[in-house]
Amino acid sequence: MPLIIGAYPAHPDEGREHFYRELGSLSAVRGLELPYGPFGGTPWPDGAPEGWSAVVTSIPGTMQRLGRKPAFGLASPDAAGRREALEFTAGVREYVLRLEDAGHAVEAVELHSAPYPGAFAPRFRESLEEILGWDWGTTRVLVEHCDAPRDSGRPEKGFLPFGEEVDVLRSLQDQAGGRVGLVINWARSVIETRNPDTAAEHIAQARAAGVLAGVMFSGCSPVETEFGYPWIDAHLPPVEVDGAPSTSLLGRGHLADCLAAAGPVPLLGFKIGLPAQGLSVSQRVGRLRQMCSLLEGSLPR
């Protein structure tokens, strides 16, 4: 199944056009996950194949807006914070329209149930109901699950619990049908419980509830690595990929378990980080090629 790559954590500081041109040689890839920042999205990367599609993630902008205003979020009980998040999402829609006007199909946008603390499911439902009333064309409006608050210690994201997001999305099925759904990111589910089996469990539960729309793979580590502190959401590569930390919890067995739990999904892909310096373009693309091979080799037969 052709994959979506979140390539922006892997691209170099220099030579990006060469990087994206080489990335276009990966036959397993059909498109890019593009980041939407606090005040806008990036242009289509120079060198990337014009025929590829896009998935837009709002997580970079969401986290940066939260850093400036803790009440910001589509699930915020604060009226001003929720209105700001809706205006931010309207900007995401405008970015989608600009990409499509430039000839790039946008398969989906990934939204998030901020803020932390205080995310409130009824407000999140109200926000999504309003957003789904906008004209998105063929672009699907998806929720990407992030780790929920913890009983002890500060969470990495701390957004709505998984079950509450599932319930919200189920309640919107009559209005939106297949235009809305849930995306599971491996690391973000595992960071929540510190249990590597959680991602497959979340996938199975979302599928059973009829809301599973996608699976994205990123790794994490229980100890500090060159990517940062323990349990950081920094897109660690699977342990089988060259240069990955030996403590990365994501590996071939977990890929296979998650893919078996998911079955066929509209959105399947990965996002892995690589050092900004010290790797050639060929080495970067080679590691992404390894990730593609791992995924393809883990698909149920």
C-alpha positions in Angstrom: 0.0 0.0 0.0 1.5 3.4 -1.0 2.6 5.4 2.1 2.5 8.9 3.4 5.8 10.2 4.7 6.3 13.0 7.2 9.6 13.9 5.8 10.1 17.3 7.4 11.9 15.9 10.6 14.3 14.0 8.3 15.2 16.7 5.7 18.6 18.4 5.9 19.3 22.0 6.7 20.8 22.4 3.2 20.1 20.6 0.0 16.4 20.1 0.6 15.5 20.2 -3.1 18.0 17.4 -3.8 16.5 15.5 -0.8 13.0 15.7 -2.0 13.9 14.8 -5.5 15.7 11.7 -4.3 12.7 10.9 -2.1 10.6 10.8 -5.2 12.5 7.6 -6.2 10.8 5.7 -3.4 8.1 3.7 -5.2 6.4 2.9 -1.9 5.5 6.5 -1.3 2.4 8.4 -2.6 2.5 11.6 -0.6 3.8 13.9 2.1 2.6 14.9 5.6 3.1 18.6 5.6 3.3 20.7 8.8 1.1 23.7 9.5 2.8 26.1 11.9 1.4 28.7 14.2 0.6 31.2 11.4 0.7 29.2 8.2 1.8 26.2 6.2 4.9 25.6 4.2 4.8 25.7 0.4 5.0 22.4 -1.5 8.7 21.4 -1.1 10.9 22.1 -4.1 11.9 18.8 -5.7 9.0 16.8 -4.4 7.0 15.0 -7.1 4.2 17.1 -8.3 1.9 14.1 -8.5 2.1 13.2 -4.9 -0.8 14.0 -2.5 -0.6 15.7 0.9 -1.8 15.2 4.4 -1.6 18.4 6.6 -0.8 18.1 10.3 -1.7 20.9 12.6 0.4 19.6 15.5 3.4 22.0 15.1 1.1 25.1 15.1 -1.1 23.7 17.9 1.8 23.2 20.2 3.4 26.6 19.5 0.0 28.4 20.0 -0.4 26.5 23.3 3.0 27.8 24.3 1.7 31.3 23.9 -1.8 30.8 25.2 -2.5 27.8 27.5 -6.2 28.0 26.9 -5.9 27.6 23.1 -7.5 24.5 21.7 -10.5 23.0 19.9 -11.4 21.3 23.2 -11.0 24.3 25.3 -13.6 25.3 27.9 -12.4 28.9 27.5 -14.5 30.6 24.8 -11.7 32.8 23.6 -9.2 30.0 23.5 -11.6 27.8 21.5 -12.5 30.6 19.1 -8.8 31.2 18.5 -8.4 27.5 17.7 -11.3 27.6 15.3 -9.7 30.6 13.5 -6.4 28.7 13.4 -8.3 25.7 11.8 -9.8 28.1 9.3 -6.3 29.0 8.3 -5.5 25.3 7.9 -8.5 25.1 5.5 -7.2 28.1 3.5 -3.8 26.4 3.3 -5.5 23.2 2.0 -7.3 25.3 -0.7 -4.0 26.9 -1.8 -2.3 23.6 -2.1 -5.2 22.3 -4.2 -5.2 25.4 -6.3 -1.5 24.6 -7.0 -2.5 21.1 -8.2 -1.7 19.1 -5.0 -4.5 16.9 -3.8 -4.9 17.0 0.0 -6.2 13.7 1.4 -6.7 14.8 4.9 -6.0 17.3 7.7 -5.0 16.1 11.2 -6.5 18.1 14.1 -5.9 17.7 17.8 -7.9 17.9 21.1 -5.9 20.6 22.9 -5.4 22.2 25.4 -3.6 20.8 28.5 -4.8 21.0 31.1 -8.6 21.2 30.7 -9.5 19.6 27.4 -13.3 19.1 27.5 -14.9 16.6 25.2 -18.3 18.5 24.7 -16.4 21.6 23.5 -14.3 19.4 21.2 -17.4 18.0 19.7 -18.9 21.4 19.2 -15.7 22.6 17.4 -15.6 19.6 15.1 -19.3 20.0 14.3 -18.6 23.6 13.2 -15.5 22.6 11.3 -17.3 19.8 9.4 -19.8 22.3 8.3 -17.2 24.1 6.3 -16.5 23.2 2.7 -13.5 20.9 2.7 -14.1 19.4 -0.8 -12.7 15.9 -0.8 -10.3 16.5 2.1 -11.1 14.4 5.2 -11.1 16.0 8.7 -9.2 13.6 11.0 -8.3 13.7 14.7 -4.8 12.5 15.6 -4.7 11.0 19.1 -2.0 12.3 21.4 -1.1 11.2 24.9 -3.7 12.0 27.6 -3.0 13.4 31.1 -1.2 11.1 33.5 -2.0 10.3 37.1 1.6 11.2 38.0 4.0 13.5 36.2 3.5 15.9 33.4 2.3 14.3 30.1 4.0 15.0 26.7 0.8 16.5 25.2 -2.0 15.8 27.7 -5.0 16.1 25.4 -8.3 14.2 25.6 -8.3 10.6 26.6 -8.6 8.1 23.8 -12.0 6.8 24.7 -13.5 10.4 24.8 -12.1 11.1 21.3 -13.6 7.9 20.0 -17.0 8.8 21.5 -16.9 12.3 20.0 -16.1 10.9 16.5 -18.7 8.2 16.7 -21.3 10.9 17.6 -20.4 12.7 14.4 -20.7 9.8 12.0 -24.2 10.6 11.0 -23.2 14.2 10.1 -19.9 13.5 8.5 -19.7 9.7 7.7 -16.4 8.8 6.2 -15.2 12.4 6.1 -14.2 12.2 9.8 -12.1 9.7 11.7 -9.2 8.9 14.1 -5.5 8.6 13.3 -3.2 6.6 15.7 0.4 7.6 15.9 2.4 4.7 17.4 4.6 6.8 19.7 1.9 9.1 20.9 -0.2 6.1 22.1 2.8 4.4 23.7 4.0 7.6 25.4 0.6 7.8 27.1 0.8 4.5 29.0 4.6 3.7 28.7 3.4 0.3 27.3 4.5 -0.6 23.7 1.3 -2.7 23.2 -1.0 0.3 23.6 -0.8 1.4 20.0 -2.1 -1.9 18.7 -4.8 -1.8 21.4 -5.9 1.7 20.4 -5.9 0.7 16.7 -8.1 -2.3 17.4 -10.5 -0.3 19.5 -10.8 2.5 17.0 -11.4 0.0 14.2 -14.1 -1.8 16.3 -15.8 1.6 16.9 -15.8 2.3 13.2 -13.6 5.5 13.4 -10.1 4.3 12.4 -8.9 6.4 9.5 -5.2 6.0 9.6 -2.0 4.8 11.3 1.3 6.7 11.4 4.5 5.2 12.8 7.0 7.1 14.9 9.1 5.7 17.7 10.0 6.6 21.3 12.4 5.6 24.0 12.0 5.1 27.8 15.5 6.6 28.4 17.3 9.7 27.2 18.8 9.5 23.7 20.3 11.9 21.2 16.7 12.8 20.4 16.1 14.1 23.9 14.6 13.2 27.3 12.9 9.9 28.1 9.5 9.5 26.3 10.0 12.5 24.2 7.7 12.8 21.1 10.6 13.2 18.7 9.8 10.7 16.0 12.5 8.1 16.8 13.2 5.6 14.0 12.5 1.9 14.6 15.4 0.0 16.1 16.1 -1.8 12.8 16.8 1.5 10.9 20.4 2.5 10.6 21.4 5.0 13.3 18.3 4.5 15.5 18.9 4.4 19.2 19.2 0.9 20.6 16.5 1.8 23.1 13.9 2.7 20.5 10.8 0.7 21.4 9.4 0.6 17.9 10.4 -2.5 15.9 9.3 -5.0 13.3 7.1 -7.0 15.6 5.1 -3.9 16.7 4.7 -2.8 13.1 3.2 -6.2 12.2 0.9 -6.2 15.3 -0.4 -2.8 14.4 -0.9 -3.5 10.8 -2.8 -6.7 11.6 -5.0 -4.8 14.0 -5.7 -2.0 11.5 -6.5 -4.0 8.4 -6.8 -1.8 5.3 -6.8 1.9 6.2 -7.0 5.0 4.0 -3.9 6.6 5.5 -0.8 4.6 6.3 2.6 6.1 6.8 5.4 7.1 9.1 7.4 10.1 10.4 10.9 9.6 11.7 13.5 12.1 12.7 17.1 12.3 11.5 19.9 14.5 12.6 19.9 17.9 10.8 23.7 17.6 10.3 26.1 14.8 9.5 24.1 12.7 7.0 24.3 13.0 3.3 21.1 13.2 1.2 21.7 9.6 0.0 22.0 8.4 3.6 18.8 10.1 4.6 16.8 8.7 1.7 18.4 5.3 2.4 17.1 5.3 5.9 13.6 6.3 4.8 13.8 3.5 2.2 14.6 1.1 5.0 11.5 2.3 6.9 9.4 1.7 3.8 10.8 -1.8 3.4 10.1 -2.5 7.1 6.5 -1.5 6.7 6.0 -3.3 3.5 7.5 -6.4 5.0 5.3 -6.2 8.0 2.0 -6.1 6.1 -0.3 -9.1 6.7 0.1 -11.8 4.0 
